[in-house]
Amino acid sequence: MKNIVLIIGLFSYGMLGCIGTQTTSTTTQKPSDAINTSMKLNGSWELADIPGARVSVAGLYPVKKPVITFDVNDNKFVGNTSCNNFSGLLVVYGNKINFNKSMAMTKMACQGEGEPTFIDALKKIDSFTINGDNTLSLNSDGIEILRMVKVTK
């Protein structure tokens, strides 16, 4: 009798473990669409606007604007805050993106509020939208936080 109770208990525990690890997806995007969306991200993008900011981009970055270069094939990004360089692992699927996973940055002393404004915004980003082929909106909870333009050489 003890063995039966033990077996039933283990079986129930195992079933609860399976239920607890189930995941559901609300995304209807096909994997090929996700790849096509993320591939459009490849290349360099320069900051054009910080919607809702009290100071203009030109005021925050009088000498050099921040730039991010995405390499979707190698799953990495590199950039410059207008003062310090940064890089990290690119975590992107479809239009979902995350800069918090593993970002490294140089630590030169920088003047003004440009760098902290840009880095704080990057940490909030959870998705992106590419408008046409040359405007990138980096969003947080569906609200545009940073607007960038494609750098053409």
Phi and psi in degrees as a GROMACS rama.xvg file:
@    title "Ramachandran Plot"
@    xaxis  label "Phi"
@    yaxis  label "Psi"
@TYPE xy
-58.5573  -41.9691  LYS-2
-64.1174  -38.2645  ASN-3
-66.0019  -43.7994  ILE-4
-62.7266  -42.0241  VAL-5
-62.6182  -44.948  LEU-6
-63.7662  -44.2965  ILE-7
-63.5252  -42.0621  ILE-8
-61.7831  -46.3916  GLY-9
-64.0357  -40.8594  LEU-10
-62.4998  -45.1108  PHE-11
-63.0437  -44.2816  SER-12
-60.4302  -42.5885  TYR-13
-64.3177  -39.7039  GLY-14
-66.3586  -41.0059  MET-15
-63.9755  -36.6297  LEU-16
-62.7977  -38.5806  GLY-17
-67.8462  -41.5341  CYS-18
-64.6476  -39.5837  ILE-19
-68.1407  -20.6025  GLY-20
-103.687  3.59368  THR-21
-69.7536  143.471  GLN-22
-125.907  151.905  THR-23
-123.668  154.666  THR-24
-120.232  132.807  SER-25
-99.1751  -0.18525  THR-26
-84.7536  130.097  THR-27
-104.237  7.22456  THR-28
-71.9122  133.291  GLN-29
-74.664  150.934  LYS-30
-54.0886  -38.5665  PRO-31
-65.9193  -36.0305  SER-32
-65.8226  -40.3142  ASP-33
-61.9978  -41.4698  ALA-34
-66.0301  -44.892  ILE-35
-61.3113  -41.8155  ASN-36
-62.6984  -47.7211  THR-37
-68.8068  -30.8465  SER-38
-65.7057  -29.8134  MET-39
-65.0786  -19.4496  LYS-40
-72.7841  -24.1364  LEU-41
-50.5795  141.036  ASN-42
112.01  -171.661  GLY-43
-102.648  140.696  SER-44
-131.173  133.136  TRP-45
-108.582  141.013  GLU-46
-62.6017  128.412  LEU-47
-111.496  -33.9006  ALA-48
-159.796  149.969  ASP-49
-120.589  90.5812  ILE-50
-55.5914  131.308  PRO-51
87.3653  -4.07429  GLY-52
-71.7262  146.969  ALA-53
-75.1997  -24.2468  ARG-54
-118.06  141.711  VAL-55
-68.7604  162.287  SER-56
-59.3545  -41.2664  VAL-57
-63.079  -34.7852  ALA-58
-72.5323  -38.1306  GLY-59
-75.1423  -33.2602  LEU-60
-130.096  73.7956  TYR-61
-69.5828  -24.2479  PRO-62
-102.525  -46.6195  VAL-63
-148.29  130.963  LYS-64
-86.0773  150.444  LYS-65
-62.4385  146.475  PRO-66
-135.564  141.961  VAL-67
-125.979  134.262  ILE-68
-115.91  123.014  THR-69
-101.552  137.152  PHE-70
-125.607  90.9103  ASP-71
-64.5452  -36.6875  VAL-72
-62.1198  -38.6292  ASN-73
-98.1556  3.67877  ASP-74
54.3502  50.8194  ASN-75
-145.194  161.871  LYS-76
-137.914  150.759  PHE-77
-136.775  158.338  VAL-78
-172.116  -175.243  GLY-79
-141.021  135.12  ASN-80
-84.6825  2.13362  THR-81
97.5969  -8.61456  SER-82
-137.633  -57.4264  CYS-83
-105.322  150.312  ASN-84
-89.2145  149.353  ASN-85
-140.784  160.294  PHE-86
-157.068  164.726  SER-87
-179.61  179.182  GLY-88
-78.8824  127.615  LEU-89
-84.9507  113.693  LEU-90
-107.433  100.878  VAL-91
-141.66  137.91  VAL-92
-146.432  117.646  TYR-93
62.6307  -122.484  GLY-94
-103.301  11.6578  ASN-95
-90.9701  136.406  LYS-96
-147.016  151.264  ILE-97
-144.572  127.32  ASN-98
-100.229  -3.04488  PHE-99
-85.2754  -13.2674  ASN-100
-62.6408  -50.0589  LYS-101
-159.238  72.7968  SER-102
-101.168  128.719  MET-103
-110.331  148.036  ALA-104
-147.13  143.081  MET-105
-67.5792  164.758  THR-106
-125.962  44.1455  LYS-107
-72.402  149.08  MET-108
-71.0856  132.436  ALA-109
-124.042  144.409  CYS-110
-90.0629  152.165  GLN-111
81.5819  -175.721  GLY-112
-104.03  6.35239  GLU-113
-61.0745  -52.1379  GLY-114
-62.6749  -51.1216  GLU-115
-62.793  -32.9915  PRO-116
-62.86  -46.0224  THR-117
-67.1287  -47.7868  PHE-118
-65.9519  -41.7532  ILE-119
-61.0682  -39.8745  ASP-120
-65.3754  -44.6288  ALA-121
-56.9858  -39.7131  LEU-122
-66.1465  -20.5926  LYS-123
-89.887  -15.7388  LYS-124
-65.4019  134.234  ILE-125
-130.245  -9.234  ASP-126
-156.236  169.326  SER-127
-143.233  159.802  PHE-128
-136.723  134.262  THR-129
-107.359  119.56  ILE-130
-100.301  118.225  ASN-131
66.423  -137.913  GLY-132
-118.417  0.594495  ASP-133
-128.574  4.56222  ASN-134
-126.111  127.664  THR-135
-114.514  122.142  LEU-136
-102.907  122.514  SER-137
-100.968  122.089  LEU-138
-117.868  156.64  ASN-139
-131.077  119.346  SER-140
52.1461  39.7105  ASP-141
82.2756  0.157842  GLY-142
-107.711  130.557  ILE-143
-66.1621  125.554  GLU-144
-105.103  -41.7766  ILE-145
-132.846  141.582  LEU-146
-119.078  129.103  ARG-147
-127.021  155.259  MET-148
-118.658  147.348  VAL-149
-65.7146  134.507  LYS-150
-89.2639  120.214  VAL-151
-107.667  139.121  THR-152
